[in-house]
Amino acid sequence: MFCHLRPVRRLCLEKVSPRWFFCSRALSGAEAVNALRPFYFAVHPDFFGQHPREREVNETSLQRLSVYLETIQKPGFQSLKPTQLTFYVRETGQNASHGQGPFSAFGFRAVKFTLHTRDLLSTVLYILNSCSLSIEHVQSLNSSVHPPPPKEKRAPDRPIKWDKSYYAFTGFKDPGEGLEQVSKRETTLSWQRSWGLAHRCSQLHSLGRLAQQNLETLKNAKGCTIIFTDRSGISAVGHVMLGTMDVHHHWTKLFERLPSYFDLQRRLMLLEDQIGCLLGGIQVVYIEELQPVLTLEEYYSLLDVFYNRLSKTRIPFHPRSLSGLQMILSSDRYAPSLHELGHFNVPTLCDPASLQRFILSRAPQARENLKRKDELKVIENELIQASTKKFSLEKFYKEPSVSSKQMVDCCKRLLGQSLPYLQGMHLCVSHFYSVMQDGDLCIPWNWKDGEAVK
C-alpha cells in the first residue's frame, strides 16, 4: 500500500467525532467510497422508484456531493464553498432508533446538512453522523493503522476490510464470518502466478523506478492493492493490475486514471446490493478462485445486464428470505446450479422465473453446503498444522485452485506416510509434480501411494 501519511487538520468536530479521530490518518479515495457504502445504500435513487420527487432530490445531491469529494482530493486546492445538501434517507436497522426525526409512512425521512470540511476523513464522519449512521467501521479502519495506546513500533499498513455496519442493517451475511483470521503480515503487493524471487524483485525494481520518476501519479494508488499479472487494469474486486509485459507508460496512464475508477467501483457495489434486494437478500459475491479474471468494467457490465433483466420481471421474493446465502454471476452457461461450497452459480441470461424456482427449491441445501464448507475449513486448518508439525516443514500451503475437500484428503493420506527428508522444506499442494524456481516442492493433491516419495 502506498501510504503517504499527512496530518489531519483539526476541525471543530468534537460534538460529532470521537477522540480517536484527531490522531487518525487521511483516507484514500477508495477507502472513502467503502466507508460511505452504508450511506450510499440508504440514499441511492434506485430505491426511491415509487417516489419521483425524493428520487430527484437524492440524484441532485449525490451529484453535488461527488463534485465536493473530487474537489477536496485535488492536490493544492485553495478555496471551497460550503455545500448544502438534502437527502431522503431510508429507514434501516442501524438508524431507526436514533434518528433526527420520525420516518414517514413510506420509511424515509429528510436530512439536511452543510459540508464545510476540507479532507476526506472529516467529510465521511460528518456525512455518517448527519444521517445517524454508525462510524465504528471508520474507527476500526484508523485503529488498524494507529492502534491505541501508541507504541514505538507502528503496525504495517494494510488494505481495509469491509465494515460490519453494512451487514448490520441490511441483514446480509458477512462472508468473512467464521473464516480463519487473516495473517498478521498481510501484503499489499501480490502475484497471480507462482513467480520466483528473481522475477518478483525485477518487477519491484521496475515499479520503484516508476515511483522515482512520477511519485505524484503513484499517490493515486494509496489504499489500493497492487497485483503483478498478465494485463494492466482494475480487477473486478478493485485491485490495481500491472501487466508485466507493459512498459512504464501504460502503468503511468493507469495510475492517472485511478480516481475515475472509484466512482465505478461505488456504482458496482450498489448494483450488487440492488440485485441482492430483488432476490430476497441474497449476497452477490465474486470468487476469484472460481471465476474468470474480469476487469472492473467487464464485471460491472455483467451485473448491469443481469439487473436490467431482473428489474423488468420483478420476480417475487420475500424480503430477506435468502439472507445468508450467496451467488456468483457467470456468462458461460444458461441454467443455474448449486456449487458444493454453497453458493449459487447464476447465468446472466437465465430465465428469472426458472431462477426463482431453482433458488427456492435449493435454498435449504445451499445452507447445508455453506455450513459444511465452514466445518471443512476448520478441519483443513487443523490438518495443515498437524502435517507441518509432523514433517517439520518450513512452509505448507496449497494453490488457490485446490479445494478444501481436496486438501483434507491430501493431508489425511500424507499423515500416514513417513517422509523425514521433508524437514525444513516448502511443500505446496497443487495438481502436478514440480519444483518451483525458489525450491518449493509441488505435489498433486490426488497423489497415489508410492508417488509421494519419488
Disulfide bonds with the S-S distance in Angstrom:
none
